[in-house]
């Protein structure tokens, strides 16, 4: 009986690994689709995921929360797939009506991942990364601790990366300038506890992030997936083609 049970367990483990690989492929496809629709590259998704996980680890968040954050950070803007190009790619300032449409990307993204159990944990970050600590954000106007913790973590690193990145419409801020903006918004836009933790590690994270290329960022993502989805302990096998 024992060999039969053992063989069954091995088969189930292999099926679990195949499912992980399939979901990782889904993650990459969705991430690439977002990057092609928006004005930035895949690099933004990889950087903010790297920043977010490093910050969550520094704050000693539970492993399950960090696993959800990995996926949510990478797919935070997946809802932009449903935003019309005339708004998403508009070079100038959006009108009030256009901004309302743009804001809908957080709800659209939540709908996109709703049907996938593996991606379900991403929904908190996708839906709530534009909430503000003072309650003035969207889509739900949540305040303080009512905002899921991983969304509060991600909000800080998302803005930090936006500030320090070159975009078609702006030059990047220096590290000091960006941290000054983040600190100034603690208690208003951002959770002060999260900001305090980020300020301590930001210089080292930023120095490392600006030195690596796309290939290193992708490898870093694979490392995170292995760490938090246990592919490194799975039976040795080739990823499905």
N, C-alpha and C positions, 0 to 999 in steps of 0.2 A: 504494500500500500504506500509506504513512504516514497519509493521511486516515482510512483504515479503522481503523488502530490507534488513532489519536487519538480517533475517535468511540467506540471500544470503551472506552478509558480514561475518557472523560467519563461514559459510561453507568455504568461500574463505580463511579466517584466518587459519582455521584448515588445509586446504590443503597446505597453505604456511608453517605451522609448520612441517607438514609431509615431505615437500620437504627439509626443513632445516635439519631435522633428517636424511633423506636419504643422503644428501650431507655430513653431518658430518660423517656418516658411511663410505662414500667413502673416505673422508679425512683420517680416521683412517686406513682403509684397505691399502691405498696407502702408508701411513707412515710406517706401519708395513712391507710392502713389501720391502721398501727401506732399513729398518733396517736389515732385514734378508739377503739382498744381500750384504750389506756393513759390515765392521768389527766392527762397533759401534752398540749401542742399540738404542731403541726408545728414551732413555733419552736425546740424543743429540738434536733430533727434538723438544722435549718439552722445553729443556733449552734455545735453541736459540730463540724459539718463545717467551718465557717469557722475555728474555733479550731484544729482538727487540721491543716488545710492550711497555715495561717499558721505553725504550729509546725514542721511538716515542711519547709517552705521555709526557715525560719530555720536549720534543721539541715542544709540542703543535701542533702536526700534526693533520690535519682534520680527523674526525672519519672515513670517507670513505677510506682514505689512510691507516689508521690503520687496518681497516677490511680486506683490500687487503693484508696487510702485515702479518696478522695472518695466512692466508691460504698459502701465498707465503713462509713464514718462515718455516712452517711445511712441505711443499712439495719442498723445495729448491733443493733437490737432487733427485727428482723423476726420472729424466732422467737416473740415474745410473742403473735403471732396465734394460736399453738397452745396458749396457757396458759388454763385455765378462768377465767372471770370471777370466780368466788368466791375465787380466789387472786390473780389479777392486780389486782383492784380492792378487795381487802380493806383496810379503813382501818387496822386494827391490825397488830401484829407477827405475822409468819407463824410457824406451828409448824415444828418441824424437818422434818416430813413435807412440809408445804406448800413450804418453802424448797427441798427437793430437787426438787419439781416445777418451781418457778420457775427453778432453775438449768438445767433442761433447755432453756431458750429459746435458749441459744447453739448447741446441737446441732441443734435444730429449724430455726433460722435458716440454718445451714450446709446442711441438706437442701433448704431452699426455694430457695436460689440455685444449687444444684449442677447443675441442668439447663440453665442459661443461661450460655453462654460469656462473654458480655459482663459478667455479674455475678460470674464465677468468682473474680476478684481480690478481691472483697469478703469472701470466705470467711475469710481470715486474721483480719481485724478482727472479724467476726461471731463466730467460734468462740473467739477468744482474748482478747477485751477484758476478761474477768474473771479472767484469769491474774494472779498476783502475782509480783513480782520475786524474792521469797523462796521461791517454789514452793508457797505455801499456797492458790493460787487454783484455779479450775476452768475448763473441764471436765477438763483433762489434767494439771494440777499441774506445768506447765512452770516452769522456773526461769531467771532471768537472760537471757542471750543466746539461749537456746533458744526464748524467746517471740518471734514475728515482730516485727520492729522497728516496723512500722506499728501493731501492736496495743499495743506499749509506749507509743507516742506517743498513741494514742487513749485509753488508760486514764487518762492524766493529765487530758486535757481533758474527758473524760466525767464524772469525779468533780468536777472544778472547776465545771462547769456545774451539776451536781446541787447542790453546796454553795451556789452563788450564786443559785439559782433559788427562787422561791416555789412551794411545793407545797401541796396541801390539808392536809397533815399537818405542815407546818413553815414557818417564815419563812426568808428568804434570809440567808446569812452575808454579812458585808462582804467586800470584796476582801482586806483584810489578814487577816481570820480564815481565809478559804479558802486563801490562800497559805501560811499558817502550818500548816494541816493537811497540805497537799501536801508542804511541805518536811519536816515531821516524819516522813512516811511514805516519804521517799526511801530506797531501799535495802531497804525491806520490801515495801510495796505497789508502789512505782514505781521505774523505772530512774533512778538519780541523774543520769545524763547528760541524760536527757530533762527531768527536773525543773529542772536548772540552766538549760537553754535556755528552758524555759517561764517561769520566774520573771522573766527579762529582758524578755520581751515581753508578759506577762500584763496589766500595768496599761493599756497602750495598747489591746490587744485588747478588754479588758473595757469600757473607757470607750466605745469605738466600738460594741460590741454592745448596750449598754444604751440607746443613743440611737436605734437604728433600729427600725422597725416590721416587721411581717410582710412587707410588700411589698418593702422593701429587702433583707430576708434572702433572699427568693425570687430577687431580681435578682442577689444575690451568688452564689447557687447556679448560676444560668445562666452567670455569668461564669466560675466555676470549671470548669463543664462545657465551655465554649468553649475555655478555656485548655488543659485536659488531654485533651480528646477531639477537638480540632482542628476543631470546627464552623466556626470563624471563617475557616479557609482553604479551606473546601469551596465548591463551586459555589453561587451564589446561587439560592435557591429557597425557597418557602414550606414550613413544616413540614406534614407530612401531617395532615389533619383527622381 
